[in-house]
């Protein structure tokens, strides 16, 4: 029984060690910045931002999926492979109709050495100032006065 448990342990350990081996030529996704700070913006402002990245590995980088942390954060990732040394952008749109502070994330899945990378957006959306309207002064029509 002890030999069986020992054999199973070695097999499990060997499988784990094999799974941990990495490809020395694998693509590496390197972002210029992993956080984009919107700062303080007005409600309804442009919520589009970009994350620039470079494939610093030796094989083409293939992004398989980009997922926002909620429905208010919508990423758009490149569909084509990014060659070694090449750069591309991930576009993110945040719904600025929601007032208040936000801190959201986008998970980028790829064939890179780190297969899941999390990038973040943050900022504060302040309520849009009330639009002031001035009443329009009605002028009396000269036609109406002339018809009397």
C-alpha positions as CSV (number, residue, x, y, z in Angstrom):
1,X,0.0,0.0,0.0
2,X,2.8,2.4,0.9
3,X,4.5,1.6,-2.5
4,X,1.3,2.4,-4.3
5,X,0.9,5.7,-2.6
6,X,4.5,6.6,-3.2
7,X,4.2,5.7,-6.9
8,X,1.0,7.8,-7.2
9,X,2.8,10.7,-5.5
10,X,5.8,10.6,-7.9
11,X,3.5,10.4,-10.9
12,X,1.5,13.4,-9.7
13,X,4.6,15.4,-8.8
14,X,6.2,14.5,-12.2
15,X,3.0,15.6,-14.0
16,X,2.9,18.9,-12.1
17,X,6.6,19.6,-12.8
18,X,6.1,18.8,-16.5
19,X,3.1,21.2,-16.6
20,X,5.2,23.9,-15.1
21,X,7.9,23.8,-17.9
22,X,7.7,26.8,-20.1
23,X,8.6,27.4,-23.7
24,X,11.7,29.7,-23.8
25,X,10.5,31.1,-27.1
26,X,6.9,31.8,-26.0
27,X,5.4,35.2,-26.6
28,X,5.5,37.7,-23.8
29,X,2.9,40.5,-23.6
30,X,4.4,43.7,-22.2
31,X,2.1,46.6,-21.6
32,X,3.3,50.3,-21.6
33,X,1.0,50.7,-18.6
34,X,-1.3,48.1,-16.9
35,X,-3.5,50.8,-15.5
36,X,-5.3,53.6,-17.3
37,X,-6.5,56.4,-15.0
38,X,-9.3,58.4,-16.5
39,X,-9.0,61.0,-13.8
40,X,-12.2,63.0,-13.1
41,X,-14.5,63.1,-16.1
42,X,-18.0,64.4,-16.7
43,X,-20.9,62.1,-17.0
44,X,-21.5,61.2,-20.6
45,X,-17.8,62.0,-21.6
46,X,-15.9,59.9,-24.0
47,X,-15.1,56.6,-22.2
48,X,-12.7,55.2,-24.8
49,X,-9.1,54.5,-23.9
50,X,-6.3,52.3,-25.2
51,X,-3.7,50.0,-23.7
52,X,-0.6,49.7,-25.9
53,X,1.4,46.5,-25.6
54,X,4.4,44.8,-27.4
55,X,5.1,41.2,-28.0
56,X,8.6,40.9,-26.4
57,X,8.8,37.2,-26.9
58,X,10.1,35.1,-29.8
59,X,6.9,33.6,-31.2
60,X,3.7,35.3,-32.4
61,X,1.3,36.4,-29.7
62,X,-2.3,35.3,-30.1
63,X,-5.0,36.9,-27.9
64,X,-7.8,34.4,-27.5
65,X,-10.2,36.4,-25.3
66,X,-10.7,39.7,-23.6
67,X,-13.3,40.0,-20.9
68,X,-14.4,43.1,-18.9
69,X,-15.2,42.7,-15.3
70,X,-18.8,44.0,-15.9
71,X,-21.1,45.1,-18.7
72,X,-20.0,48.7,-18.3
73,X,-16.4,47.9,-19.4
74,X,-16.2,46.7,-23.0
75,X,-12.7,45.6,-24.4
76,X,-11.8,45.2,-28.1
77,X,-8.7,43.1,-28.7
78,X,-6.7,42.5,-31.8
79,X,-7.9,39.4,-33.7
80,X,-4.6,38.9,-35.7
81,X,-1.4,37.4,-34.3
82,X,1.1,40.0,-33.1
83,X,4.6,39.2,-34.4
84,X,7.7,39.3,-32.1
85,X,8.7,42.9,-31.6
86,X,5.4,44.3,-32.9
87,X,3.0,46.5,-30.9
88,X,-0.8,46.7,-30.9
89,X,-3.5,48.2,-28.7
90,X,-6.4,46.9,-26.7
91,X,-9.3,49.4,-26.8
92,X,-11.5,49.7,-23.8
93,X,-14.8,51.6,-23.5
94,X,-16.2,52.5,-20.1
95,X,-19.9,53.5,-19.8
96,X,-19.6,57.1,-18.4
97,X,-23.3,57.4,-17.8
98,X,-22.7,55.9,-14.3
99,X,-21.8,58.6,-11.7
100,X,-19.1,57.9,-9.1
101,X,-15.7,56.3,-8.7
102,X,-14.9,53.2,-10.7
103,X,-12.1,50.6,-10.7
104,X,-12.6,48.0,-13.3
105,X,-10.5,45.3,-14.9
106,X,-10.1,43.5,-18.2
107,X,-8.7,40.0,-18.3
108,X,-6.6,39.3,-21.4
109,X,-6.2,35.6,-22.3
110,X,-3.4,34.6,-24.7
111,X,-0.7,32.1,-25.6
112,X,1.9,34.3,-23.7
113,X,4.1,33.0,-20.8
114,X,1.5,34.5,-18.5
115,X,-1.7,33.2,-20.2
116,X,-4.1,35.5,-18.2
117,X,-3.1,39.1,-17.8
118,X,-5.3,41.6,-15.9
119,X,-5.2,45.3,-16.9
120,X,-7.2,48.0,-15.1
121,X,-9.1,51.2,-15.6
122,X,-10.0,53.7,-12.9
123,X,-11.4,57.1,-12.4
124,X,-14.3,59.2,-11.2
125,X,-17.4,60.2,-13.2
126,X,-18.9,63.4,-11.9
127,X,-22.5,64.4,-12.5
128,X,-22.9,66.5,-15.6
129,X,-23.7,70.1,-14.8
130,X,-27.4,71.0,-15.3
131,X,-28.1,72.6,-18.6
132,X,-29.4,76.1,-18.0
133,X,-32.1,77.3,-20.4
134,X,-33.2,80.8,-20.7
135,X,-36.9,81.4,-21.5
136,X,-37.4,82.7,-25.0
137,X,-39.1,86.1,-24.9
138,X,-42.1,86.0,-27.2
139,X,-42.3,89.0,-29.5
140,X,-45.7,90.3,-30.5
141,X,-46.3,89.8,-34.1
142,X,-46.8,93.0,-36.0
143,X,-49.3,91.1,-38.1
144,X,-51.6,90.5,-35.2
145,X,-51.4,94.2,-34.2
146,X,-52.1,95.3,-37.7
147,X,-55.2,93.1,-38.0
148,X,-56.9,94.9,-35.1
